[in-house]
Amino acid sequence: MYRFIFILLSIIVLSACHSDEQQGDFSFTGIKIARYDRLQYEATVQNSFFSLQRMNTEFAQETRLLIEDVLDLGAVNTPDINERLCAYFSDSILVHLMEDVEEKFKDMSPFEKQLTRGFKNLKREIPDLPIPKVYTQISALNQSIVVSDSVLGISLDKYMGTEYPLYKRYYYANQRRSMSPDDIVPDCFTFYLLGQYPFLWMEGHRSLMDILLYRGKIAWIVETILEGEVDGEIALGYSPEEIEWCEEYEDELWEGMEQNHYMEATDPMVIRSFISSNTGLSFKGQTIPPFLGIWLGMKKVEKYMKNHPEIGMKNLLENTDSASIMED
């Protein structure tokens, strides 16, 4: 599967608490990241009753998501749930992890600036798109990005860097490549858009071609709003060498997929091999980059949008006619 699991709960319309200035235009003042992770540390490690109260009042939705969906500790209204939460985070490994997170992410302003720029660019294209409340948390190495109806949570403990010692104990190298601070903002927009525009599983719309173009649309938009080169560096974390390899073999890869009838395939194993981080596959004796199918879909979308700039991002996301994009 793609990099991360994300939580999607009834994403329809942003709740009324997100003011009108964020609903109708793109001139909002900017993204401010709430440091919920610090409350977690104070409440569980330092036994701060005040911080625990704030978690349950000021951050009720975030706490429910953490307890019920991320950590799966039970219902948030269970009588002893606070004790369970504190006991869970009393583990010495998690305590050390939380302390490392605080040391590494003392200042979130660079991420706030990138998120603000990206959302402003996105709102220019889709003015009625809701702006979520963004916060940071400690997921105990579970979900990297949490998306719900009006919030977007960043699990900082999943972005400590590819060489972080704890990661080497639990993750393969191909998994760790997506766990650096540089992945935070692209991941936020990727999973936000996946939530706002979920893939429509319909009869005749579930093949590898459909999924590659769907994921390619998301990647193209992420690269575009973050003002990248649409080469995979931002959305997919590609290195210059991987970009060069993909560009060299792009036409041959499409030909091979068509000759092997992969485009109409609906087998989950086939689809997963094209969109996952597994780099065990090869082409012409060379190991292929991860997420290769997403890169191929992104380049098809890039060509389509260059030929049809009048379509815009909103119409692109709502278009389920994959053949029209492929034939362009």
PEFENNOR-V483098 format. One record per residue. RES is the residue in one letter. NEAR is the number of other C-alpha atoms within 10 Angstrom. Layout:
BEGIN
res/near
RES/NEAR
RES/NEAR
END
This chain:
BEGIN
res/near
M/15
Y/15
R/20
F/14
I/13
F/20
I/19
L/16
L/13
S/12
I/16
I/13
V/13
L/20
S/14
A/9
C/7
H/14
S/13
D/11
E/11
Q/20
Q/20
G/15
D/16
F/23
S/14
F/17
T/10
G/17
I/22
K/16
I/18
A/16
R/14
Y/22
D/21
R/18
L/21
Q/24
Y/24
E/15
A/22
T/23
V/18
Q/13
N/13
S/14
F/12
F/11
S/20
L/20
Q/14
R/16
M/19
N/15
T/11
E/12
F/16
A/14
Q/16
E/20
T/21
R/19
L/20
L/21
I/19
E/14
D/17
V/20
L/17
D/12
L/16
G/15
A/13
V/20
N/10
T/10
P/9
D/10
I/15
N/18
E/10
R/16
L/19
C/18
A/12
Y/14
F/19
S/16
D/12
S/10
I/11
L/19
V/16
H/11
L/19
M/24
E/12
D/15
V/21
E/15
E/10
K/15
F/14
K/8
D/10
M/13
S/13
P/9
F/17
E/17
K/15
Q/18
L/24
T/19
R/17
G/22
F/25
K/22
N/18
L/21
K/22
R/15
E/16
I/18
P/17
D/15
L/21
P/24
I/23
P/20
K/17
V/21
Y/21
T/21
Q/27
I/26
S/23
A/20
L/17
N/17
Q/22
S/27
I/25
V/30
V/25
S/23
D/20
S/21
V/17
L/23
G/28
I/26
S/22
L/28
D/28
K/26
Y/24
M/21
G/18
T/20
E/13
Y/14
P/10
L/12
Y/20
K/13
R/8
Y/11
Y/12
Y/11
A/15
N/17
Q/20
R/21
R/19
S/21
M/22
S/18
P/16
D/15
D/18
I/22
V/20
P/22
D/21
C/21
F/25
T/19
F/23
Y/24
L/19
L/17
G/20
Q/19
Y/16
P/15
F/17
L/13
W/11
M/8
E/7
G/8
H/17
R/16
S/19
L/24
M/21
D/25
I/24
L/26
L/27
Y/27
R/23
G/23
K/25
I/27
A/28
W/29
I/26
V/26
E/24
T/18
I/21
L/21
E/13
G/15
E/11
V/20
D/24
G/26
E/15
I/23
A/27
L/25
G/19
Y/19
S/14
P/11
E/10
E/18
I/16
E/13
W/14
C/20
E/14
E/11
Y/13
E/15
D/11
E/12
L/16
W/14
E/12
G/13
M/15
E/12
Q/10
N/10
H/11
Y/17
M/19
E/16
A/17
T/16
D/12
P/11
M/10
V/13
I/20
R/16
S/18
F/25
I/21
S/19
S/22
N/20
T/17
G/12
L/13
S/10
F/11
K/7
G/7
Q/10
T/11
I/18
P/25
P/25
F/25
L/24
G/25
I/27
W/31
L/23
G/24
M/27
K/22
K/20
V/26
E/21
K/13
Y/18
M/19
K/10
N/11
H/11
P/9
E/9
I/13
G/12
M/19
K/14
N/12
L/18
L/17
E/13
N/13
T/17
D/12
S/16
A/11
S/10
I/18
M/15
E/8
D/12
END
